[in-house]
Amino acid sequence: MRLKDKKVIALVDHEFEDLEHWYPVYRLREEGAQVDLVGPEAGVTYNGKYGVPAKTDYAFTDINAEDYDAILVPGGWAPDKLRRYPEVLEFIQVMDEAKKPIGQICHAGWVLISANILQGKKVTSTPGIKDDMTNAGATWVDEAVVVDGHLVSSRRPPDLPPYVKAFADKLAE
């Protein structure tokens, strides 16, 4: 249980990509991490793109990012909603400043773009937001997973095994 003392924020909002949320949550919990589901409201069920529900433990306003060791941002259409919450952008900025692991997959890069933390970073994402990532100052590469310091990025669901392994390894450091 190499992650037994680690606390992770897993962001959710409607239309998150089901696998990109649940696969990392379950894998990190298997390794002993406490993974809290955090969304706009506490105790609300948010449905993924394919209908898999996720009930939040906390609202954005209920938590302090400094109390956590890492954050996961799922893909799907949720990132376009998530990046509109000042609390979410603050979570990302706090994690970035503290060099704590930030995991982002698929369209999740939109949240990091809005948090203004990608300048000079090497990342990947779904090719659909490649231009957005490069316009934010990142170097985009077409690889299953990219680790640049504390940032762990990935493209899409088939890349989940190496993505989550890289994220868990970073969190265990």
N, C-alpha and C positions, 0 to 999 in steps of 0.2 A: 504494500500500500504506500507507494512512494509519494503520493499526493495527499496523504491523510490530514495534513495541517493546512492545506491550501483552500482558499475561498475564491470562487469564480462567479462573475456576473455573466449570465446568459441573457442577452437582450431579446425581447419578443415584441411583435406587434402583428396585426392581422396580415395574412398572406406571406409569412415567413416561408422559406423553402423547408419543407418538413424534414428531410434527411439532413440538411445542413445545420439544422438546430438540434434534432434529437440524437444523431450519431455522436457528435462531440459531447453532449451532455451525459449520455450513458457511458461513454468510454472514460470520461474523466471521473465520473462517480465510481466506476469499477476500480479505478486506481486510488480511490479514497477521498477525492476532492469533494468539498461541499459546493454544489453548483446551484445558485439561486436564480430562478427565473424572474426577470425584472421587466416590467412593461409600463405603459401609461397609467394603469390602475392595478392595485393589488387585488388578488382573489378573483380576477376576471379570466375567462377562458378566451384565448385568441386562437383562431384557426389558421392552420398553414394553408398553402396553395392547394394542397390535395386533401384538405379536410382534417388532418391530424391535429387534435387540440393540444394546447399548452396553457395550463392555468398558472398565473403569476403568483409568486410568493410575495413580491413587493412591488410597489409603485416606484417610479424614478425618484420621486420626492422623499421616499422612505429610507433611502440608503445613502451612504457616504462612500465614494469610490476609494478613498484612502484606506478603508477597512477591508479591501479586497486585494487579492494577489494577481488577478488577471481578468480580462473581459473577452467575451466571444460575441461577434456580430454575425448573424446568419445572413444568407442571401435571400433570394426571392424578391418580392415587391416591398417587403417590410422596410428595407433600408431607406427607401424614398420617404417613408413616413418617419422613421426613427431619427433621421438627420434634421428634422424640423423641431425637435425638442432640445432646448438649451441644456437641460440636464444631461442628455446623452452626449452632446458635444463636450460638455465639461468632464464627464466620465472618461472619454477618450483622451482628452488633453491631460487630465490628471495621471492616467496610466502612462501616457507617452512621456511626460516630464519625469516620472519616477522610473522609467525604463522597465515597466511591468509588461508581461506578455499581452499583446493585442492580437486576437485571431480574427481574420476576415476572409470570407469566401464568397465568390460569385459577385453579386451586386453590392455586397457589404462595403466595398471600397467607397461607395458614395458617402457613407457616414464618416470615413476617415478624411475624405476630400473636404466635407463640410466642416470638420474639426480642424482643418488646415495643418495636418501633420505629415504630409507626404513629400514635401520638398526634399529632393536629394535621396529619396529612398528607392530601393529596388523592390518591386512588387509584381504580383500577378492578380488576375481577376477573370471574370468572364470576358471574352473578347469584346462583348457588346459595350463595355465601358472602358475599353483600352484608351480611347481618346480622352475621356474624362480624367483618367489616372495620369496620363502624360501631361495634360493641360494643368494639372495640379502640381506638376514639378517632379513626378516620380519617373523612374525608369521602369517600363513595363516589359516583362518577358513572358513567353508562352511556355510555362513549366507547371507541373502538377502542384508544387509547393515551393514557396520562396521564403527564406528566413533572412531578414535583414535586421540584425540586432534583436530587439524585442518584438518586432512585427513579424507575424506569420500569416502568409496569404496563400490562397488557393483559388482554383478556377471554378470547379463545379462538382456535383455529387460523386462522379467516378474517382475523383482525387481525394475523397475523404480519408481513406486509410493513411496515406503518407502525411496529409495535412494534420490530422488529429495526433498522430505519433509525434510529429515535429512540435506541435503546440504543447503536448504533454511533456516532452523532453525539455522544452524551454521553461515550462512552469516548474519542473523538478530541479532546475539549476539552483 
